[in-house]
Amino acid sequence: MWSLFGSKKTQQNSSAPVKQDTQSTAEVIQRLKADYERLEKREAHQQQKIDALVKEAQMKGKNKDKKGALFALQKKKLIESEIQSNRGVMMNISTQINTLEAASIQSTIFNSQTQAKNQLNKMKQGINSDKVEDLMDDMRDLMDDNQQVQEALGRQLVDQDEDELNDELDDLLNDGELDVEEIKEDSPSVVVPNVPDGPILPNVPTGDVTVQHKSDEDKAIADLMAEMN
């Protein structure tokens, strides 16, 4: 019975949710700064008390109240001891603030670098040196194939036997002299007009100027004018 209850209790504890501290680094730093400011205000207030106790000790000493003056100085010493202790706390708080701020910056940089590494891994998942070499080999093969296709497209469809053409040309040259007159008769004649070197000018008449024949009506009028004269 006891073992069963104990086991059940253990199971309940193991299944209990773990409380997570959701306080951010910025919030912790802000709280530490608030504590530092409170200690600064506390020290300023305690310093005012010390100044007042010093004046009180002086006055009581002048009034021959030695015990009162010593008691004021004792209280002053206690306050000074508290101030000294608070200054040690303030130094620790300042150190913690600086440490947390530096750690926060380092954490941010680390997270950024981790994200950059993960992104680079994603980009390089399908890339390695072997695949790059295969890609370059495929590109070279494709360029060679393209060059072969280009040469094939520019190749003549009908192959000419160059030796046979040279033999035929030798036979034509060895047949003897060609008949020039026969070549002239077979060749079409082309008449080329003579073109003068200078500008073409109209011919100027050199003899008597021939008057153009007039009509009968013009002749009659001319005769009548001659008679009137």
Steps between C-alpha positions, in 0.01 A plus 500: 500500500770743598704415192199550280423839648863593478514393141185694423645809664815463299298470183304813583819695564655377178197600298472845656579779252829679548457872555682696235666833575378725223677808629707653224854628532387857439255479791770368735737780397226757557434367851871509586523860382199591716670341803819693427307827486329424835837439662630829359202686649552314829865608513409863435244489783748334736762761415258772610461319834878483539531875441231564758666272758835675449337836577323349800827363638667837458221684679489253790877510529489879529227467763716265707263208421771247432276193520250649258779593257648150514159342446447713187837392367414134567182530293704669228738202491212256464359693207841523337538122536159453332601730215821305451308173488245644255780616274624141482149389402482775238831385356369144474180619334697707250714197420191284449342760272811521284529121489136453399521769232813343355342155515186631329707644216697177473177296497355718225815464291507125563136463393564703184804292413306180569222614266758589237659155534161328471409707196835418339445129570160518331650670196784247476290188553475438126849626417832322540827480311404179319173649375680814385753292306215299342325821404811638331556171314140508377545858382814406306321205338207719400733760347685228305169361374388846396824554308457169320142591406617837368767336285251243373252770397771688306625190313418475124219263414674373182862389525721607209801294403776761484739265321244434228444874450876560471529225235216651300666841509830351378320332208342830396835677507672224298243501215700769308447868428148627522341655188470869590259575211273219615499641850411844358211358296367306793531794737213756485605839363455794727478847343636772725408855400772764472481736793660848449754608755359855550149643538257465208416841337238577230626564142513869399382583140774647273311610182198717435227459742204339332174669588222264578219502239205713600136419449287652218333745736837624619617546141191706409552731795863543411413591136242753612748669728753515218245675267413756763861590537 
